[in-house]
Amino acid sequence: MSSNGIDIVGLGVVSGYGWGRDVFWEGVSSGKPAARLVGGYGEDHTESAWLALVPEGGDAEDGEGLFGRAFMAAGREAVADARARGWVPGARVGVISVGCFSDQYGWTEFCSGRARRSRDFVRVLPSTPVAMFMHEFGFHGPSMMVSATCASTNNALLMAKLWLDADKVDDVVVVAADLSFTPEVVAGFTRLGAAAVDIEPLDACRPFQDGGKGFGPGEAAVGFVMSSRQLAGFLTVSRAAPYGALLGGAMTCDAHHATGMDPSHAEVIRCVAEAIDDAGVAPEEVGYLNAHGTGTQQCSDAETHVLDEVFGADVPHIYALKPLVGHCLASAGAIELAGTLMGYEHKQVPASRVVSTAHPRLLDGLTPLEGGLTLKTSMGMGGYNSAVVVGPAAGI
């Protein structure tokens, strides 16, 4: 393992499967999609759509909005988990929030005129859940928001690593939350030809397989606690190993089109090559690609090209979680990386099932973990490309 790795010592998850990381793992390891038929969609809001929406839940003390409750629940679970593993917060704990549309439900209500209280306006500001979270735990390090569409989580994790490497903080909590799929947002993605909500998830979303129609929408809030002090020996109490380590990564931009990728894929390829180099590892040490895997032809073509150019004949195993959890926008990379990290603990890879002719390296369902590092790719509208390399913690 690279000596400059940043440990991921705590994890919290709210997903379409429900509230909590154990509920999430039970869901993805079952191979059953989180999506269900939800009414109130379509042009006249009378149709049903297959959506992996976060169900009602959370602590009412965290407010009326589902977004704020999910944000707090994911961050709170991550902190509690880290503490149970022996983490003691340093004096400088930074917080990075990740979002795209973020609290779209709250904004829709507010802009409709139905929300008239001053607190309704404050509730939908992206700064509010971060402020409340830092207040609850007494964290006084730097805070910021990262928004880079579907590449946002990887970018935030790399920003956290920069802070830690530069000794600007002792620890960082990253909370990615996007609960955004109102009928209007779903309609926007279906009109673009990216989302498919009228057929079941495994028929719609088929990354690296024939016959896909696009992604199914999903929602998630995911918290990570990151620290370099475990590796430096500052944690004297170690009840459990970290989930894994972020070894390195990279970010590039196509600078090509508002929604479409550069067909040459040059910047995606450069991003992945630089990520592997930044991690200080060789391509053959990468055992798995946790793919962006939207199921669109554009995405599958790009990631296949990356595999051919960067890995040649030594293509790693491939899996994608969007058929199971949906496309969770800014928190897509977070929920998918959570699957990798929990898989390290369970020694399983939570791949979705293969349902049609597929790439020969695509895993078919829950698979025993064989070892090797994991490359996580994320690509977002606007030309955002990001990739991170993670590996199991020592001893796992």
Secondary structure, DSSP 8 states (H G I E B T S, - for coil): --TT-EEEEEEEEEETTEESHHHHHHHHHHT--S-EEEEEETTTT-EEEEEB---S-S-GGG-S-HHHHHHHHHHHHHHHHHHHTT----S-EEEEEE-SS-BHHHHHHHHHT---SHHHHHHHSTHHHHHHHHHHHT--S-EEEE--GGGHHHHHHHHHHHHHHTTS-SEEEEEEEEB---HHHHHHHHHTT-B--SS-HHHH--TTBTT---B-BB-EEEEEEEESHHHHT-----SS--SEEEEEEEEEE--S-SSS--TT-HHHHHHHHHHHHHTT--GGGEEEEE----S-HHHHHHHHHHIIIIITT---EEE--HHHH-B-GGGHHHHHHHHHHHHHHHTEEE-----SSB-TTB--SEEE----EEEEEEEETTTEEEEEEEEE-TT-
